[in-house]
C-alpha cells in the first residue's frame, strides 16, 4: 500500500467533509493505493455520524474524550499499513496532484524522513508556519519579543519562521507544520510517532527534531500546494491556544536544550509583556479617560495658580511636586472605586458629581495632617470644584467624538453594540426579532447565536444570521466577532452554565470588554428592578428587558472591604479557636482552624459562596460560612442544588459588608 492518510478531527465537520473529498480526488488522480483514518476527538458537531453515513470506506476511530493531537495520531499510526504516513489536518484541501508529487519526492529522496508541501491560506497567500526552525532559546526570544516580525529578512532574527528563505524552492529545513507531514515508514519506526507529553502544538517540531537525530532529513517541497484553513479546530474549542503554544515551546526547550534558567526567565518575561499589552488593549478606554482626567486636574491646578498668584507655579516650593501628584492620585482613586471608569459610566457626568465630595474631604484632611501643605488649604475647594468641571468637560468631549464616529444624530450613546444571543430557541428568535426592529437597529448589531451543541454551527438561524458555536465556545466567538454584549434568554441555559461561561470569558478574553445581560422572566424582573434596561421599539408594543449580570461581590471596593473583614475577624477568632482546641480537641475545631488558615492565606473567605455540584462558584471565593448555611439552619445538605445556585447568585449580586456581618452573627448565635 502506497500511503496511509491520518486525520485527527475536532468539531470541524464541514471542513472534514471537504478534506476527505479532496483526499479521494488526489488518490484517484495520482493512481495511488491508500487507506484513510479519521480519529475523532469527541466532537460535538456530528462529525462521526457524517463519516459513517457519507464515507463508509474511512476507518473511523471515535473517542469519548479529547486526548490531544499527538496521542490521537499515534492511535491511527499503529494501525496504518502504508509505505508512507500522511498526517493531515481536517481543515485542509489537497491539490489533485499533491499526493502523487509528495510520494514521488519521498521515493526519490530515501534520506527524507518527513516532508511537507507548500501551505496556503484561504486567500491564496503563503502560510509562513509551514516551514520552521527549531525554537532554540534565541529563536524563541526573537519570536516572543517581536524581533522576527520587525526583521523578517534577517537570518539572525527570523530563525523560527524562516521568512528570509524563498518560498518557491525546495530545501532541507528543521521542522514542518503538523497540518501536512508525510513520514516514511523508516522515520516512524525509528521515532515511534509523536511525543504524547504535548497536547497540542509543539509535537510536530518535536517529531522533526527526533527524526533529524536519527540521521534522516526534513524537507520543504514547493512544487505542490495545499490550502489550510488555519485554526478551525482551535476556534471551535475552549483551549487557550496562546498559553498552550508557549507551554509547548517550554516543554520542547526543556526536553532538548536542558533546563536553561536564562531562557525560562526570558520566556516568562515575554509572556508577561504580551499579557500586559493585552490588558492595556482591554482597558484602553478606561486608561485614556483616566489620563484625560489627570490632565484636567493638573491643568486646573496650573490655571488657578496663575489666576491667583500671577504665576503658573506660584505656590510655595515645598508644595511641589506633591501639589500635582496627590490631587491626581486621590481623584483617580475615588473615581475608580465609585465605578466612573466602568464602560457604562465613562460618558456620564453624574458619577463625578457624586464622587468628588469624597475627594474634597480627603484633600482637605491632608492639609491639616501635613503642615507643608497648609498654604494650599484655600485652593482645595477651588481645585476640587474646577477639576470636577474639567472632567465633566472631558466627558462631553468624548461624547461628541462618539457622535462623530457613530454618525448618531444628537445621540450621546457609544457605537453599535455587537451582540451575541446565547440560545437558539423561540425566545432567542423573539429577542432577535426585537433587536433587528427599527427601534434597535441603530444601537445593536446582531452577529450570531450560540446553540447547545455544534450540530447547526455556521447555519443561518434568523435573517441569514448564523449559529456561531455552542456555549463552550463563547470566549472564542467573542474574540473573533469582537462581541461587546452577550444576551442570555432566561430559558436557554441554567444560571450555573451562564456563570461558568462568564468566568471563562473573564479569564480568557483579555483584549476587549464584554457586558452580559439576561432577559428575565416576569418573576426575575422583581429581583433588581433598578438595574433593568427596558427598551421599547418604536414600531412595536413589545418590550425587551435586559438585566445586566453585574455582581457586587466582584467590584473592587467590595473585594477590598471583604478582604479587610476576613483578616480582622480571622486574626481575632484564630487564637480563641486554638485555645479551645487545646482545652478540648474536636474534629470540628480542627476543620475550622484549617479553614481560618486558608482565609488568612487568601484561598477562602469567611463569608462566601457555597460549593455547588453544578459549578458556577467562580464569582467569589468559597466561604467558611455561606448564605445557604444560615438559610438551611446549618444543614445545607438538605438543600437542592438549584436552591444553592440561586442563593449563591443572590449573594453575589446583592453583596454588602453588612450582609457578611449579618451572616457571620447569625451563624455564631445559631451555635449558642
C-alpha positions as CSV (number, residue, x, y, z in Angstrom):
1,X,0.0,0.0,0.0
2,X,1.4,3.4,-1.0
3,X,0.1,5.7,1.7
4,X,-2.0,5.9,4.9
5,X,-3.7,9.2,5.5
6,X,-4.4,10.1,9.1
7,X,-6.7,12.9,10.1
8,X,-7.5,14.0,13.7
9,X,-10.8,15.8,13.8
10,X,-12.4,18.1,16.5
11,X,-15.6,19.9,15.7
12,X,-15.0,20.8,12.1
13,X,-17.5,18.6,10.3
14,X,-17.9,20.7,7.2
15,X,-14.1,21.2,6.8
16,X,-13.6,17.5,7.4
17,X,-16.0,16.6,4.6
18,X,-14.1,18.9,2.2
19,X,-10.8,17.4,3.3
20,X,-12.0,13.8,2.7
21,X,-13.4,14.7,-0.7
22,X,-10.0,16.2,-1.7
23,X,-8.2,13.2,-0.4
24,X,-10.4,10.9,-2.6
25,X,-9.7,13.0,-5.7
26,X,-6.0,13.2,-5.0
27,X,-5.6,9.5,-4.5
28,X,-7.5,8.8,-7.8
29,X,-5.6,11.4,-9.8
30,X,-2.2,10.1,-8.5
31,X,-3.3,6.4,-9.1
32,X,-2.1,5.6,-5.6
33,X,-3.3,2.9,-3.3
34,X,-4.1,4.1,0.2
35,X,-6.3,4.0,3.3
36,X,-7.8,6.8,5.3
37,X,-8.1,7.0,9.1
38,X,-10.1,9.6,11.0
39,X,-9.6,9.9,14.7
40,X,-12.5,11.9,16.1
41,X,-11.6,13.6,19.4
42,X,-15.1,13.6,21.0
43,X,-16.6,16.1,18.6
44,X,-20.0,17.6,19.4
45,X,-20.9,18.6,15.9
46,X,-22.0,15.2,14.4
47,X,-18.6,14.6,12.7
48,X,-18.6,10.9,13.5
49,X,-22.1,10.4,12.2
50,X,-21.3,12.2,9.0
51,X,-18.3,9.9,8.3
52,X,-20.3,6.8,8.9
53,X,-23.0,7.9,6.5
54,X,-21.0,9.6,3.8
55,X,-17.6,7.9,3.9
56,X,-18.1,4.3,4.8
57,X,-14.7,3.4,3.5
58,X,-12.9,5.6,6.0
59,X,-11.6,3.9,9.1
60,X,-13.2,5.8,12.0
61,X,-11.7,5.8,15.5
62,X,-14.3,7.7,17.6
63,X,-13.1,8.7,21.0
64,X,-15.0,9.6,24.1
65,X,-12.7,12.4,25.1
66,X,-10.3,14.9,23.5
67,X,-6.9,13.2,24.1
68,X,-4.9,15.7,22.1
69,X,-3.3,15.9,18.7
70,X,-0.3,13.7,19.2
71,X,-1.9,10.8,21.1
72,X,-4.8,10.7,18.6
73,X,-2.4,10.4,15.6
74,X,-0.4,7.7,17.3
75,X,-3.5,5.6,17.7
76,X,-4.0,5.5,13.9
77,X,-0.3,5.2,13.0
78,X,-0.1,2.0,15.0
79,X,-2.8,0.5,12.7
80,X,-1.6,2.1,9.4
81,X,-0.1,-0.2,6.7
82,X,1.1,2.3,4.1
83,X,4.7,2.8,3.0
84,X,4.2,6.4,3.9
85,X,2.1,8.0,6.6
86,X,0.4,11.4,5.9
87,X,-0.5,13.5,9.0
88,X,-3.2,15.8,7.6
89,X,-5.4,18.4,9.3
90,X,-9.1,18.2,8.8
91,X,-9.3,21.9,7.7
92,X,-7.2,21.3,4.5
93,X,-7.9,20.9,0.8
94,X,-5.4,18.9,-1.1
95,X,-4.4,19.7,-4.7
96,X,-5.2,16.9,-7.1
97,X,-1.5,16.3,-7.7
98,X,-0.4,16.7,-4.1
99,X,-0.2,13.1,-3.0
100,X,1.5,11.9,-6.3
101,X,4.1,14.7,-6.1
102,X,4.9,14.2,-2.4
103,X,5.1,10.3,-2.7
104,X,7.4,10.6,-5.7
105,X,9.6,13.1,-3.9
106,X,10.0,10.8,-0.9
107,X,10.8,7.8,-3.2
108,X,13.5,9.9,-5.0
109,X,15.0,11.0,-1.7
110,X,15.4,7.9,0.6
111,X,17.1,10.0,3.2
112,X,14.0,12.1,3.6
113,X,12.3,11.1,6.9
114,X,9.5,13.6,6.5
115,X,8.4,16.2,4.0
116,X,5.8,18.9,3.8
117,X,4.3,20.8,0.8
118,X,3.6,24.5,0.5
119,X,0.6,25.5,2.6
120,X,-1.6,28.3,1.5
121,X,-4.1,30.5,3.5
122,X,-7.7,30.7,2.3
123,X,-6.9,33.8,0.4
124,X,-4.1,32.1,-1.5
125,X,-1.3,33.7,0.4
126,X,1.7,31.7,1.7
127,X,1.3,30.3,5.2
128,X,4.7,31.0,6.9
129,X,4.2,28.4,9.6
130,X,4.5,25.5,7.1
131,X,8.4,25.5,7.4
132,X,10.2,26.5,10.6
133,X,13.4,26.4,12.5
134,X,13.7,24.9,15.9
135,X,12.7,27.1,18.9
136,X,16.1,27.5,20.3
137,X,16.4,29.9,23.2
138,X,17.5,32.7,20.7
139,X,14.8,31.9,18.1
140,X,12.2,31.8,20.9
141,X,13.4,35.1,22.3
142,X,13.2,36.8,18.9
143,X,9.7,35.5,18.3
144,X,8.4,36.3,21.8
145,X,9.6,39.9,21.7
146,X,8.6,40.5,18.1
147,X,12.1,40.9,16.6
148,X,11.3,38.3,13.9
149,X,8.4,40.4,12.7
150,X,10.5,43.6,12.7
151,X,13.3,41.9,10.7
152,X,11.6,39.2,8.6
153,X,14.5,39.1,6.0
154,X,17.2,38.6,8.6
155,X,18.7,35.1,9.1
156,X,19.7,36.2,12.6
157,X,16.3,37.4,13.8
158,X,13.9,35.3,11.6
159,X,15.2,31.8,12.5
160,X,11.9,30.5,13.7
161,X,9.6,31.2,10.7
162,X,12.4,31.2,8.2
163,X,10.9,34.2,6.4
164,X,14.3,35.1,4.9
165,X,14.2,31.9,2.7
166,X,12.4,31.8,-0.7
167,X,9.0,30.1,-0.9
168,X,9.5,28.8,-4.5
169,X,12.4,26.5,-3.9
170,X,12.7,23.0,-2.3
171,X,15.2,22.6,0.5
172,X,16.0,21.0,3.8
173,X,14.7,22.7,6.9
174,X,14.4,22.0,10.7
175,X,10.7,21.5,11.1
176,X,7.3,21.3,9.4
177,X,3.7,22.2,10.5
178,X,1.5,19.3,11.7
179,X,-1.1,20.3,9.1
180,X,0.7,18.3,6.5
181,X,3.6,15.9,7.3
182,X,4.4,12.9,5.1
183,X,6.5,10.4,7.1
184,X,8.5,7.5,5.7
185,X,7.9,4.1,7.4
186,X,11.5,4.2,8.5
187,X,11.1,7.5,10.2
188,X,8.0,6.3,12.1
189,X,9.6,3.1,13.2
190,X,12.7,4.9,14.5
191,X,10.8,7.6,16.4
192,X,7.6,5.8,17.4
193,X,5.5,8.8,16.3
194,X,4.5,11.9,18.3
195,X,5.6,12.6,21.9
196,X,2.4,12.5,23.9
197,X,3.6,14.9,26.5
198,X,2.4,17.6,24.1
199,X,-1.4,18.2,24.0
200,X,-1.4,20.5,21.0
201,X,1.3,22.5,19.3
202,X,5.0,21.6,19.6
203,X,4.6,17.9,18.9
204,X,5.3,18.4,15.2
205,X,8.5,20.3,15.8
206,X,9.5,17.7,18.4
207,X,8.9,14.8,15.9
208,X,11.0,16.6,13.3
209,X,13.8,17.1,15.8
210,X,13.8,13.4,16.7
211,X,13.7,12.4,13.0
212,X,16.8,14.5,12.3
213,X,18.5,13.0,15.3
214,X,18.2,9.6,13.6
215,X,20.1,10.9,10.6
216,X,17.1,11.4,8.3
217,X,16.2,14.7,6.8
218,X,13.2,17.1,6.9
219,X,12.2,18.8,3.6
220,X,10.0,21.6,2.4
221,X,8.7,20.9,-1.1
222,X,7.4,23.9,-3.1
223,X,6.1,22.2,-6.2
224,X,2.6,21.3,-4.9
225,X,0.3,23.1,-2.6
226,X,-2.5,22.5,0.0
227,X,-5.0,25.0,1.3
228,X,-5.0,25.2,5.1
229,X,-7.9,27.0,6.9
230,X,-5.7,27.6,9.8
231,X,-7.1,27.4,13.4
232,X,-10.5,26.0,12.6
233,X,-10.3,23.2,15.3
234,X,-9.0,25.6,17.9
235,X,-11.6,28.1,17.1
236,X,-14.2,25.5,17.9
237,X,-12.6,24.5,21.2
238,X,-12.2,26.1,24.6
239,X,-8.4,25.8,24.5
240,X,-6.3,28.9,25.2
241,X,-4.1,28.3,22.2
242,X,-1.7,31.2,23.2
243,X,-0.9,29.5,26.5
244,X,-0.7,26.1,25.0
245,X,1.7,27.3,22.3
246,X,4.1,28.8,24.8
247,X,3.8,25.9,27.1
248,X,4.7,23.6,24.2
249,X,7.7,25.8,23.5
250,X,8.8,25.5,27.1
251,X,8.4,21.7,27.0
252,X,10.5,21.4,23.8
253,X,13.3,23.5,25.2
254,X,13.3,21.6,28.5
255,X,13.5,18.2,26.7
256,X,16.1,19.1,24.0
257,X,18.1,22.0,25.4
258,X,18.1,21.3,29.1
259,X,16.8,23.4,31.9
260,X,18.0,26.8,30.6
261,X,17.4,29.2,33.5
262,X,18.0,32.3,31.4
263,X,15.7,31.2,28.7
264,X,13.0,30.3,31.3
265,X,13.2,33.9,32.6
266,X,13.1,35.4,29.2
267,X,10.1,33.2,28.3
268,X,8.2,34.3,31.4
269,X,9.1,38.0,30.7
270,X,8.0,37.7,27.1
271,X,4.6,36.1,28.1
272,X,4.2,38.8,30.7
273,X,4.9,41.6,28.2
274,X,2.3,40.1,25.8
275,X,-0.2,39.7,28.7
276,X,0.4,43.4,29.7
277,X,-0.2,44.5,26.1
278,X,-3.4,42.5,26.0
279,X,-4.5,44.0,29.3
280,X,-3.8,47.5,28.1
281,X,-5.9,46.8,25.0
282,X,-8.8,45.5,27.1
283,X,-8.9,48.6,29.4
284,X,-7.6,51.2,26.9
285,X,-10.9,53.1,27.1
286,X,-10.6,53.5,30.9
287,X,-6.9,54.2,30.7
288,X,-7.4,57.0,28.1
289,X,-10.2,58.6,30.2
290,X,-8.2,58.4,33.4
291,X,-5.2,60.0,31.7
292,X,-7.5,62.8,30.4
293,X,-8.9,63.3,33.9
294,X,-5.3,63.5,35.3
295,X,-4.6,66.2,32.7
296,X,-7.8,68.0,33.7
297,X,-6.8,68.1,37.4
298,X,-3.2,69.2,36.6
299,X,-4.4,71.8,34.2
300,X,-6.9,73.1,36.8
301,X,-4.1,73.5,39.4
302,X,-1.9,75.4,37.0
303,X,-4.7,77.6,35.9
304,X,-5.8,78.6,39.4
305,X,-2.2,79.2,40.4
306,X,-1.8,81.6,37.5
307,X,-5.0,83.4,38.2
308,X,-4.5,83.8,41.9
309,X,-0.7,84.2,42.3
310,X,0.1,85.5,38.8
311,X,2.4,82.6,38.0
312,X,1.9,79.0,36.7
313,X,4.0,77.8,39.6
314,X,3.0,80.4,42.2
315,X,2.7,78.1,45.2
316,X,5.5,77.7,47.8
317,X,8.3,75.5,46.6
318,X,7.6,73.0,49.4
319,X,4.2,72.2,47.8
320,X,5.9,70.9,44.6
321,X,5.6,68.3,43.1
322,X,3.1,66.9,45.6
323,X,0.5,69.6,44.8
324,X,0.2,67.9,41.4
325,X,0.7,64.2,42.4
326,X,-1.6,64.0,45.5
327,X,-4.8,65.5,44.0
328,X,-4.4,63.5,40.8
329,X,-4.0,60.2,42.7
330,X,-6.8,60.8,45.1
331,X,-9.2,62.0,42.4
332,X,-8.5,59.0,40.2
333,X,-8.7,56.6,43.1
334,X,-12.1,57.9,44.2
335,X,-13.5,57.9,40.6
336,X,-12.2,54.4,40.1
337,X,-13.8,52.8,43.2
338,X,-17.0,54.7,42.5
339,X,-17.3,53.0,39.1
340,X,-16.7,56.1,37.0
341,X,-14.4,54.1,34.7
342,X,-16.8,51.2,34.1
343,X,-17.9,51.1,30.5
344,X,-21.5,52.1,31.2
345,X,-20.3,55.2,33.2
346,X,-17.4,56.5,31.1
347,X,-19.5,59.1,29.3
348,X,-21.7,60.1,32.3
349,X,-21.2,63.2,34.5
350,X,-23.3,62.1,37.4
351,X,-20.6,59.7,38.9
352,X,-18.2,62.7,39.0
353,X,-20.6,64.9,40.9
354,X,-21.2,62.1,43.4
355,X,-17.6,61.1,43.8
356,X,-15.7,64.5,44.1
357,X,-17.1,65.5,47.5
358,X,-15.2,62.5,48.9
359,X,-12.1,63.7,47.2
360,X,-12.6,67.1,48.7
361,X,-12.9,65.7,52.2
362,X,-9.7,63.6,51.8
363,X,-7.7,66.5,50.3
364,X,-8.9,68.9,53.0
365,X,-7.9,66.4,55.7
366,X,-4.4,66.1,54.3
367,X,-3.7,69.8,54.5
368,X,-4.2,69.6,58.3
369,X,-2.1,66.5,58.8
370,X,0.9,67.8,56.7
371,X,2.0,71.4,57.6
372,X,3.9,71.8,54.4
373,X,0.5,71.8,52.6
374,X,-1.1,74.3,54.9
375,X,-0.7,77.2,52.4
376,X,-2.8,75.1,49.9
377,X,-5.9,75.0,52.0
378,X,-7.5,77.9,50.3
379,X,-7.1,76.2,47.0
380,X,-8.5,72.8,47.9
381,X,-12.1,73.8,47.4
382,X,-11.5,75.6,44.2
383,X,-9.3,72.8,42.8
384,X,-11.9,70.2,43.6
385,X,-14.7,72.1,42.1
386,X,-12.8,73.2,39.0
387,X,-11.4,69.7,38.5
388,X,-14.9,68.2,38.6
389,X,-16.0,70.8,36.0
390,X,-12.9,70.0,33.9
391,X,-13.6,66.2,34.0
392,X,-17.3,66.8,33.0
393,X,-16.0,68.8,30.0
394,X,-13.7,65.9,29.2
395,X,-16.7,63.5,29.1
396,X,-18.7,66.0,26.9
397,X,-15.8,66.0,24.5
398,X,-15.7,62.2,24.3
399,X,-19.4,62.1,23.8
400,X,-19.0,64.5,20.9
401,X,-16.3,62.2,19.5
402,X,-18.6,59.2,19.9
403,X,-21.4,61.0,17.9
404,X,-19.0,61.8,15.1
405,X,-17.7,58.2,14.9
406,X,-21.1,56.6,15.1
407,X,-22.8,59.0,12.9
408,X,-25.6,59.4,15.5
409,X,-28.0,62.3,15.2
410,X,-27.5,64.1,18.5
411,X,-27.1,60.8,20.3
412,X,-24.5,60.5,23.1
413,X,-24.5,56.7,23.1
414,X,-21.4,54.7,22.2
415,X,-21.0,52.8,18.9
416,X,-23.3,49.9,17.9
417,X,-23.1,47.1,20.4
418,X,-22.0,43.9,18.6
419,X,-24.4,41.5,20.2
420,X,-24.5,37.7,20.6
421,X,-27.6,35.8,21.7
422,X,-26.8,32.7,23.8
423,X,-29.6,30.4,22.7
424,X,-31.4,29.2,19.6
425,X,-35.0,28.6,20.8
426,X,-38.2,30.5,20.3
427,X,-37.3,33.1,23.0
428,X,-34.0,33.7,21.3
429,X,-35.7,34.3,17.9
430,X,-38.2,36.7,19.6
431,X,-35.2,38.7,21.0
432,X,-33.5,38.7,17.7
433,X,-36.7,40.0,16.0
434,X,-36.9,42.8,18.5
435,X,-33.2,43.7,18.2
436,X,-33.5,43.9,14.4
437,X,-36.5,46.2,14.7
438,X,-36.3,49.9,13.8
439,X,-36.1,50.8,17.4
440,X,-32.9,48.8,18.0
441,X,-31.1,48.8,14.6
442,X,-29.2,51.9,15.5
443,X,-28.0,50.5,18.8
444,X,-27.5,46.8,18.3
445,X,-25.7,44.8,15.7
446,X,-26.6,41.1,16.0
447,X,-23.7,38.9,14.9
448,X,-24.9,35.5,15.8
449,X,-26.3,32.8,18.1
450,X,-24.9,30.1,20.4
451,X,-26.6,26.7,20.5
452,X,-26.5,23.9,23.0
453,X,-24.3,21.9,20.6
454,X,-22.5,22.3,17.3
455,X,-24.9,20.4,15.0
456,X,-26.1,23.7,13.4
457,X,-22.8,25.7,13.5
458,X,-22.4,28.2,10.7
459,X,-26.0,27.6,9.5
460,X,-28.3,30.7,9.3
461,X,-31.0,30.8,12.1
462,X,-32.6,34.2,11.7
463,X,-32.4,36.5,8.6
464,X,-29.1,34.9,7.4
465,X,-27.6,35.4,10.9
466,X,-25.8,32.1,11.7
467,X,-25.1,30.0,14.8
468,X,-21.5,30.7,15.8
469,X,-21.0,27.7,18.1
470,X,-22.0,26.4,21.5
471,X,-21.7,27.9,25.0
472,X,-18.3,26.3,25.4
473,X,-17.0,28.4,22.5
474,X,-18.3,31.7,24.0
475,X,-14.9,33.2,24.6
476,X,-13.7,32.2,21.1
477,X,-16.7,33.7,19.4
478,X,-16.4,36.9,21.5
479,X,-12.8,37.4,20.4
480,X,-13.3,36.6,16.7
481,X,-16.6,38.5,16.2
482,X,-15.5,41.4,18.5
483,X,-18.7,41.0,20.6
484,X,-19.3,43.7,23.2
485,X,-22.7,42.3,24.5
486,X,-24.0,38.9,25.2
487,X,-27.7,38.3,25.9
488,X,-28.9,35.2,27.7
489,X,-32.6,34.3,27.3
490,X,-33.6,33.1,30.7
491,X,-34.8,29.7,29.4
492,X,-31.7,28.9,27.3
493,X,-29.2,27.9,29.9
494,X,-29.1,27.4,33.6
495,X,-27.6,30.1,35.8
496,X,-24.7,27.8,36.7
497,X,-23.9,27.4,33.0
498,X,-24.2,31.2,32.5
499,X,-21.8,31.9,35.4
500,X,-19.3,29.3,34.3
501,X,-19.3,30.7,30.8
502,X,-18.9,34.3,32.1
503,X,-16.0,33.3,34.3
504,X,-14.3,31.6,31.4
505,X,-14.7,34.7,29.3
506,X,-13.3,36.9,32.1
507,X,-10.2,34.7,32.3
508,X,-9.6,34.1,28.6
509,X,-10.8,37.3,26.8
510,X,-8.3,40.0,27.7
511,X,-8.4,42.2,24.7
512,X,-12.0,43.6,24.9
513,X,-14.7,44.4,27.3
514,X,-18.0,42.5,27.3
515,X,-21.2,43.1,29.1
516,X,-23.6,40.3,29.9
517,X,-27.3,40.6,30.1
518,X,-30.2,38.2,30.8
519,X,-33.7,38.7,29.5
520,X,-35.6,37.6,32.6
521,X,-39.0,36.1,33.1
522,X,-41.5,38.3,35.0
523,X,-40.6,36.8,38.4
524,X,-36.9,37.6,37.8
525,X,-37.6,41.2,36.9
526,X,-38.5,41.9,40.6
527,X,-35.1,40.9,41.8
528,X,-33.3,44.1,40.7
529,X,-35.7,46.4,39.0
530,X,-33.3,49.4,39.3
531,X,-30.8,47.6,37.1
532,X,-33.1,46.6,34.3
533,X,-32.8,48.4,31.0
534,X,-36.3,48.5,29.5
535,X,-36.2,49.0,25.8
536,X,-39.4,49.6,23.8
537,X,-39.1,49.6,20.0
538,X,-40.9,52.4,18.3
539,X,-42.7,50.1,15.9
540,X,-43.9,47.6,18.4
541,X,-45.8,47.4,21.6
542,X,-43.4,44.6,22.8
543,X,-40.6,45.5,25.1
544,X,-37.3,43.8,25.9
545,X,-35.9,43.9,29.5
546,X,-32.2,43.4,29.7
547,X,-31.0,42.7,33.2
548,X,-27.2,43.2,33.4
549,X,-25.4,40.3,35.1
550,X,-23.5,42.5,37.5
551,X,-22.2,41.3,40.8
552,X,-21.4,43.5,43.7
553,X,-19.0,40.9,45.1
554,X,-16.7,41.4,42.1
555,X,-16.4,45.2,42.5
556,X,-13.0,46.3,43.7
557,X,-14.4,48.3,46.6
558,X,-16.4,45.3,47.8
559,X,-13.3,43.0,47.4
560,X,-11.1,45.3,49.3
561,X,-13.6,45.7,52.2
562,X,-14.3,42.0,52.2
563,X,-10.6,41.1,52.4
564,X,-10.2,43.6,55.3
565,X,-13.2,42.0,57.1
566,X,-11.7,38.5,56.5
567,X,-8.3,39.5,58.0
568,X,-9.7,41.3,61.0
569,X,-12.2,38.6,62.0
570,X,-9.8,35.7,61.3
571,X,-7.0,37.3,63.3
572,X,-9.4,37.9,66.3
573,X,-11.0,34.4,66.1
574,X,-8.0,32.3,65.4
575,X,-6.3,32.5,68.8
576,X,-9.5,31.7,70.6
577,X,-10.1,28.6,68.5
578,X,-6.6,27.4,69.2
579,X,-7.1,27.8,73.0
580,X,-10.5,26.0,72.8
581,X,-8.9,23.2,70.8
582,X,-6.1,22.8,73.3
583,X,-8.7,22.6,76.1
584,X,-10.8,20.1,74.3
585,X,-9.9,18.8,70.8
586,X,-12.6,18.1,68.2
587,X,-12.8,17.4,64.5
588,X,-15.0,20.4,64.0
589,X,-12.5,22.8,65.6
590,X,-9.6,21.3,63.7
591,X,-11.5,21.8,60.5
592,X,-12.3,25.4,61.5
593,X,-8.6,26.1,62.2
594,X,-7.7,24.8,58.7
595,X,-10.4,26.9,57.2
596,X,-9.2,30.0,59.0
597,X,-5.6,29.4,57.8
598,X,-7.0,29.3,54.3
599,X,-8.8,32.6,54.9
600,X,-5.6,34.2,56.2
601,X,-3.8,32.9,53.1
602,X,-6.5,34.4,50.8
603,X,-7.7,31.0,49.5
604,X,-11.1,31.3,51.2
605,X,-13.3,33.9,52.6
606,X,-15.1,33.9,56.0
607,X,-18.4,34.5,54.2
608,X,-18.7,33.5,50.5
609,X,-20.1,31.1,48.0
610,X,-21.4,27.7,48.9
611,X,-19.9,24.7,46.9
612,X,-22.3,23.7,44.2
613,X,-22.3,20.4,42.3
614,X,-23.1,22.4,39.1
615,X,-20.1,24.7,39.5
616,X,-20.7,28.5,38.9
617,X,-18.9,29.4,42.2
618,X,-16.1,31.2,40.4
619,X,-17.6,34.7,41.1
620,X,-16.2,34.7,44.6
621,X,-14.2,32.6,47.0
622,X,-15.8,29.6,48.8
623,X,-16.8,30.7,52.2
624,X,-16.4,29.2,55.7
625,X,-20.0,30.3,56.1
626,X,-22.5,31.0,53.3
627,X,-26.0,32.3,52.8
628,X,-27.1,28.7,52.1
629,X,-25.7,27.6,55.5
630,X,-27.9,30.0,57.5
631,X,-30.9,29.6,55.2
632,X,-30.9,25.8,55.9
633,X,-30.5,26.1,59.6
634,X,-26.9,24.8,59.4
635,X,-27.8,21.7,57.4
636,X,-27.1,22.8,53.8
637,X,-27.1,19.1,52.7
638,X,-30.9,19.1,52.6
639,X,-30.9,21.9,50.0
640,X,-31.4,21.1,46.3
641,X,-28.6,22.1,44.0
642,X,-30.9,24.7,42.3
643,X,-31.6,26.3,45.7
644,X,-27.9,26.6,46.4
645,X,-27.3,28.1,43.0
646,X,-30.0,30.7,43.5
647,X,-28.6,31.7,46.9
648,X,-25.1,31.9,45.5
649,X,-26.3,34.2,42.7
650,X,-28.4,36.3,45.2
651,X,-25.4,36.7,47.5
652,X,-23.0,37.7,44.6
653,X,-25.4,40.2,43.1
654,X,-26.6,41.9,46.3
655,X,-23.4,41.6,48.4
656,X,-22.6,44.2,51.1
657,X,-20.3,44.1,54.1
658,X,-23.4,44.4,56.2
659,X,-24.7,41.2,54.7
660,X,-21.4,39.4,55.5
661,X,-21.5,40.6,59.1
662,X,-25.2,39.6,59.5
663,X,-24.4,36.1,58.1
664,X,-21.5,35.7,60.5
665,X,-23.5,36.8,63.5
666,X,-26.4,34.5,62.6
667,X,-24.0,31.6,62.3
668,X,-22.4,32.4,65.6
669,X,-25.6,32.8,67.5
670,X,-27.2,29.7,65.9
671,X,-24.4,27.7,67.6
672,X,-25.1,29.2,71.1
